[in-house]
């Protein structure tokens, strides 16, 4: 198994993609019974678009017993499905498959009276869909708003995300029915961000997963470090590009993208909100899968406003120049993909950067946000370890600091000693023949 591979996200429909409806005549909250009642939930289009852009199949697998109960007809269900696809397409989002179970064990429409394997919580529909679309459930997620979705996902071998808020009685029910999800999210967009970290906001065993980014715009530095196999992304800013005097900005960014497989942060330089958004959209259009827009935490809130707008459009953002945990919390709430804490600038101000990182990580984890903390402004090798131990998801390191990290005098002395011992062994070996 490839641990970082994600094939598909299986979505329940009602309560995940569209609103649940209160049907007064029946006194129940249920799925829509008419085409007009089908209304998308906020940020659903942006969430699906985000998954589409990362080449992850998005598939609806939903119990739809409304026909079996004579609430609506096959034709109305088809109209609702067409409306769903059309509205998502208008938002730049695409579903790779839509599969329904129409059966119900107490159906009044006898055509659909059946105890089947495709009705959740059984996994039959997920397994059938996975086979038809050539996806591996072990590398897939199920997202739903009901424990039946979680049970079906677990039975199929998928990771699971439950939408909603965790309550005490729900915890008890989860445990009694062996239906505790892997993750909980407040909405589909937040769930998509969990998926895009490969579910590894925390890795197996609950240990934090830490990454290293390179902080440079130099192609030579990238080519030198990349073979080490430790770099999963890259950050830049205006000062970093200033060091690359004479290069064409767009051409250099495209050169960086040709080497770096992961996220590449590029900072906007405009100050007005409208220009900032325009510039961000232009940069993102160069490679929306890799490019992350760095947005400063302006004191008047326009950076947060920009990050919120861009997040809704499925554009990744990195809120930058953060100096305390409250700024990190605001960035996460605005939907930022990353939040960048400036380690030594926090220290220059007289505050404790390790405390800021630890508080920020606690807020991120407790709030179940998908935002990752990047720690930059690294000036010496020990800063890297301090940031990592404090809880940074990512430390972005300048080339000259990264080059120092493998070096230790005692290691060099030990290697030389072992080399000398081996030479003596070879001489002794030669004499024995």
C-alpha positions in Angstrom: 0.0 0.0 0.0 1.1 3.5 -0.8 0.5 5.4 2.5 0.0 8.9 0.9 -2.3 7.7 -2.0 -5.9 8.8 -1.9 -8.2 7.3 -4.6 -11.7 8.6 -3.7 -14.0 10.3 -1.3 -17.5 8.6 -1.0 -20.1 11.2 0.0 -23.5 10.7 1.5 -25.9 13.2 -0.2 -28.5 14.6 2.1 -27.0 16.6 5.0 -23.6 16.5 3.3 -24.2 18.1 -0.1 -27.7 19.5 0.3 -29.9 20.7 3.1 -32.2 18.4 5.0 -35.8 19.5 4.9 -38.5 19.7 7.6 -41.6 18.1 6.1 -44.4 19.6 8.2 -47.2 17.2 7.0 -45.1 14.2 8.1 -43.5 15.9 11.1 -40.0 14.7 10.0 -36.7 16.0 8.9 -35.7 14.1 5.8 -34.2 14.4 2.3 -35.9 16.7 -0.2 -39.1 15.4 -1.8 -39.2 17.9 -4.6 -36.7 19.4 -7.0 -37.2 22.9 -5.5 -36.4 21.7 -2.1 -32.9 20.6 -3.1 -30.5 23.3 -2.0 -26.7 23.0 -1.8 -25.1 23.6 1.6 -22.4 26.4 1.9 -19.0 25.7 0.5 -19.9 22.3 -1.0 -18.8 23.4 -4.5 -15.5 24.7 -3.2 -14.9 21.4 -1.3 -15.6 19.2 -4.2 -13.6 21.4 -6.5 -10.6 21.1 -4.1 -10.8 17.3 -4.3 -11.2 17.4 -8.1 -8.1 19.6 -8.4 -6.1 17.0 -6.5 -7.2 14.2 -8.7 -9.3 12.5 -6.1 -12.5 10.9 -7.3 -15.7 12.3 -5.7 -18.6 9.8 -5.6 -22.0 10.0 -4.1 -23.2 6.8 -2.4 -26.6 7.5 -0.8 -29.7 5.7 0.6 -32.7 7.2 -1.2 -35.8 5.4 0.1 -38.1 8.2 -0.9 -39.4 6.3 -3.9 -39.9 3.2 -1.9 -42.0 5.2 0.6 -43.9 7.0 -2.2 -42.6 10.4 -1.3 -41.5 11.1 -4.8 -41.0 9.3 -8.2 -38.0 8.0 -10.1 -38.4 10.9 -12.5 -38.2 13.5 -9.6 -35.1 11.8 -8.3 -33.5 12.0 -11.7 -34.4 15.7 -11.9 -32.9 16.3 -8.5 -29.7 14.5 -9.6 -29.5 16.6 -12.7 -30.0 19.8 -10.7 -27.3 18.7 -8.3 -24.8 18.1 -11.1 -25.7 21.3 -12.9 -25.3 23.5 -9.8 -22.0 21.9 -8.9 -20.7 22.4 -12.5 -21.6 26.1 -12.2 -19.3 26.2 -9.2 -16.5 24.4 -11.1 -17.0 21.1 -9.3 -17.6 17.6 -10.6 -19.0 14.4 -9.3 -17.3 11.3 -10.7 -20.2 9.0 -9.9 -23.7 9.0 -8.3 -25.0 5.8 -6.8 -28.2 5.3 -4.9 -29.8 2.5 -3.0 -33.6 2.7 -3.6 -34.6 -0.2 -1.4 -36.2 -0.2 2.0 -37.2 -3.1 4.2 -40.6 -1.5 4.9 -41.3 0.0 1.5 -44.9 0.8 0.5 -43.8 0.7 -3.1 -43.5 -3.0 -3.5 -41.0 -2.7 -6.3 -38.4 -1.5 -3.8 -39.4 -3.8 -0.9 -36.1 -5.6 -0.2 -33.5 -6.3 2.4 -30.4 -5.6 0.4 -26.6 -5.4 0.7 -26.4 -1.9 -0.8 -28.4 0.0 1.8 -26.1 1.6 4.4 -24.9 0.7 7.0 -24.0 -2.3 4.8 -21.0 -1.7 2.6 -22.4 -3.2 -0.6 -22.9 0.1 -2.5 -19.5 1.4 -1.6 -17.8 -1.9 -2.6 -19.7 -2.1 -5.9 -18.9 1.5 -6.8 -15.2 1.0 -5.9 -15.0 -2.0 -8.2 -16.7 -0.2 -11.1 -14.6 2.9 -10.8 -11.3 1.1 -10.0 -10.7 2.6 -6.6 -9.2 1.0 -3.5 -11.5 1.5 -0.5 -8.3 1.2 1.7 -7.1 4.4 0.1 -10.5 6.2 0.3 -12.7 8.1 2.7 -16.4 8.0 3.5 -18.0 11.3 4.5 -21.5 11.3 6.1 -23.7 12.9 8.7 -25.1 9.7 10.1 -23.6 6.7 11.9 -24.9 4.4 9.2 -22.4 6.2 6.9 -19.6 5.6 9.3 -20.5 1.9 9.8 -20.7 1.3 6.0 -17.3 3.1 5.5 -15.6 1.0 8.2 -17.1 -2.2 6.8 -15.7 -1.3 3.4 -12.3 -0.6 4.7 -12.3 3.2 4.3 -11.3 6.0 6.6 -14.4 7.8 7.8 -15.3 11.5 8.6 -18.5 12.3 10.4 -20.0 15.8 9.8 -21.6 17.5 12.8 -20.8 18.3 16.4 -19.7 15.7 18.9 -22.1 15.3 21.9 -21.9 13.0 24.9 -24.8 10.8 23.9 -23.4 10.5 20.4 -20.0 9.3 21.9 -21.9 6.6 23.8 -23.8 5.5 20.7 -20.6 5.4 18.7 -18.9 3.1 21.2 -22.0 0.9 21.7 -22.3 0.4 17.9 -18.6 0.3 17.1 -19.1 3.3 14.8 -16.5 5.9 16.0 -15.3 7.9 13.0 -11.6 8.5 12.3 -12.3 12.3 12.1 -15.1 14.7 12.8 -15.7 17.9 10.7 -18.3 20.6 10.8 -18.9 20.7 7.1 -17.7 19.2 3.8 -15.1 21.8 3.1 -13.4 21.1 6.4 -13.6 17.4 5.7 -12.0 17.9 2.3 -9.1 19.7 4.0 -8.7 16.7 6.3 -8.6 14.4 3.3 -6.0 16.6 1.6 -3.6 16.2 4.5 -4.2 12.5 3.8 -6.1 12.4 7.1 -2.7 12.9 8.7 -3.2 16.0 10.7 -2.2 13.2 13.1 -0.6 10.0 11.8 -1.1 6.5 13.1 -0.6 6.2 16.8 -1.4 9.9 17.3 2.1 11.1 16.7 2.4 14.5 15.0 3.5 14.4 11.4 6.2 17.0 10.7 7.3 18.2 7.3 10.3 20.3 6.0 9.9 23.0 3.4 12.8 24.8 1.7 12.7 28.6 2.0 14.2 29.9 -1.3 13.6 31.0 -4.8 17.0 29.7 -6.1 16.8 26.9 -8.6 20.4 25.9 -7.8 19.6 25.6 -4.1 16.5 23.5 -4.9 18.5 21.2 -7.2 21.2 20.8 -4.5 18.7 19.9 -1.7 16.0 18.0 -3.5 18.1 14.7 -3.9 18.2 14.5 -0.1 14.5 13.4 -0.2 13.4 15.5 2.8 11.6 18.5 1.1 7.8 18.3 0.6 7.2 22.0 -0.3 8.7 25.4 -0.7 8.0 29.0 0.5 9.1 32.3 -0.9 8.5 36.0 -0.2 9.5 39.4 -1.6 12.9 39.4 0.2 13.7 36.0 -1.1 13.0 37.0 -4.7 15.1 40.2 -4.2 18.1 37.9 -3.7 17.4 36.5 -7.2 17.9 39.8 -9.0 17.4 39.8 -12.7 15.1 36.8 -13.0 11.6 37.0 -14.5 9.1 36.4 -11.7 6.6 34.1 -13.6 9.4 32.2 -15.3 11.2 31.6 -12.0 7.9 30.4 -10.3 7.4 28.0 -13.2 10.9 26.8 -12.8 10.3 26.1 -9.1 7.1 24.3 -9.9 8.9 22.0 -12.3 11.1 20.7 -9.4 8.8 20.8 -6.4 6.0 18.3 -6.2 4.3 19.8 -3.1 2.9 23.2 -2.1 4.7 26.3 -3.3 3.9 29.5 -1.4 3.9 32.8 -3.4 3.1 36.1 -1.7 0.7 38.7 -3.1 2.2 42.2 -3.2 -1.0 44.3 -3.6 -2.5 46.2 -0.7 -6.1 46.8 -1.7 -8.5 43.9 -1.3 -9.7 43.9 -4.9 -6.1 44.0 -6.3 -5.0 41.4 -3.8 -7.8 39.0 -4.9 -7.0 39.7 -8.6 -3.3 39.0 -8.1 -4.1 35.8 -6.1 -6.4 34.5 -8.8 -3.7 35.1 -11.4 -1.0 33.4 -9.4 -3.2 30.4 -8.6 -4.1 30.0 -12.3 -0.5 29.1 -13.0 -0.9 25.8 -11.1 -3.9 25.6 -8.8 -2.8 22.2 -7.5 0.6 23.4 -6.2 0.5 27.2 -5.8 -0.4 28.5 -2.3 -1.2 32.2 -2.0 0.6 33.9 0.9 -1.7 36.6 2.3 -0.4 38.9 5.1 -2.3 39.3 8.3 -3.2 42.9 7.8 -4.3 44.7 11.0 -7.5 45.9 9.5 -8.7 42.4 8.7 -8.5 42.6 4.9 -6.1 39.7 4.8 -8.6 37.5 6.6 -11.3 38.8 4.2 -9.1 37.8 1.2 -8.3 34.4 2.7 -12.0 33.7 3.2 -12.9 34.7 -0.4 -10.1 32.6 -1.8 -10.9 29.6 0.3 -14.5 29.6 -1.0 -13.0 29.5 -4.5 -10.8 26.5 -3.7 -7.6 28.5 -3.8 -5.0 27.5 -1.2 -3.8 30.2 1.1 -1.0 30.7 3.6 -1.7 33.5 6.1 1.7 35.0 6.8 3.6 37.2 9.2 1.8 35.7 12.3 3.2 36.6 15.7 0.7 35.1 18.2 -1.8 32.3 18.6 -4.9 34.6 18.2 -3.7 35.4 14.7 -3.3 31.7 13.9 -6.9 31.0 15.2 -8.3 33.7 13.0 -6.4 32.3 10.0 -7.8 28.9 10.6 -11.3 30.2 11.0 -11.0 32.1 7.7 -10.2 28.8 6.0 -6.4 29.3 5.4 -4.6 26.1 4.3 -1.5 27.2 6.2 -0.7 29.7 8.9 2.9 30.9 9.1 4.5 31.9 12.4 7.7 33.9 12.2 9.9 32.2 14.9 12.7 34.8 15.4 10.5 37.8 14.7 8.3 36.7 17.6 11.5 36.5 19.6 12.6 39.9 18.4 9.4 41.3 19.8 10.1 39.9 23.2 7.7 37.0 23.1 8.4 33.2 23.4 8.0 31.6 19.9 7.9 28.1 21.3 4.9 29.1 23.5 3.2 30.7 20.5 3.6 27.5 18.4 2.4 25.2 21.2 -0.7 27.4 21.9 -1.4 27.6 18.2 -1.1 23.8 17.7 -3.4 23.2 20.7 -6.0 25.6 19.1 -5.7 23.9 15.7 -6.1 20.4 17.2 -8.9 21.2 19.6 -10.8 23.0 17.0 -10.3 20.2 14.5 -9.1 22.7 11.9 -7.5 21.6 8.7 -5.0 24.5 8.8 -1.3 23.5 9.1 1.2 25.6 11.0 4.3 26.6 9.1 7.2 28.0 11.2 9.6 30.3 9.3 12.1 33.0 10.2 14.7 30.3 11.0 18.1 31.8 11.7 20.1 28.9 13.2 20.0 25.1 13.3 18.6 24.9 16.9 15.6 27.0 15.8 14.5 24.0 13.7 14.4 21.6 16.6 12.7 24.1 18.9 10.0 24.8 16.3 9.4 21.1 15.6 9.3 20.1 19.3 6.9 22.9 20.0 4.4 21.4 17.6 4.9 22.9 14.1 3.4 20.9 11.3 6.0 22.3 8.9 9.3 24.1 9.4 10.5 26.1 6.4 14.2 26.4 6.4 16.7 28.6 4.4 19.2 26.8 2.3 22.3 27.9 4.3 20.7 26.6 7.6 19.5 23.3 6.0 23.0 22.6 4.7 24.3 22.8 8.3 21.8 20.3 9.8 23.6 17.0 8.8 26.9 18.3 10.1 28.2 17.3 13.6 31.9 17.2 14.5 31.6 14.0 16.5 29.8 12.3 13.6 32.7 13.3 11.2 35.2 12.0 13.8 33.4 8.7 14.2 33.1 8.1 10.4 36.8 8.8 10.0 37.6 6.4 12.8 35.5 3.6 11.3 37.1 4.3 7.9 40.6 3.9 9.4 39.5 0.7 11.1 38.2 -0.7 7.9 41.4 0.1 6.0 43.4 -1.7 8.7 41.0 -4.7 8.5 41.5 -4.9 4.7 45.3 -4.8 5.1 45.2 -7.6 7.7 42.8 -9.5 5.4 45.2 -9.2 2.5 48.1 -10.6 4.6 46.2 -13.7 5.6 46.0 -15.0 2.0 
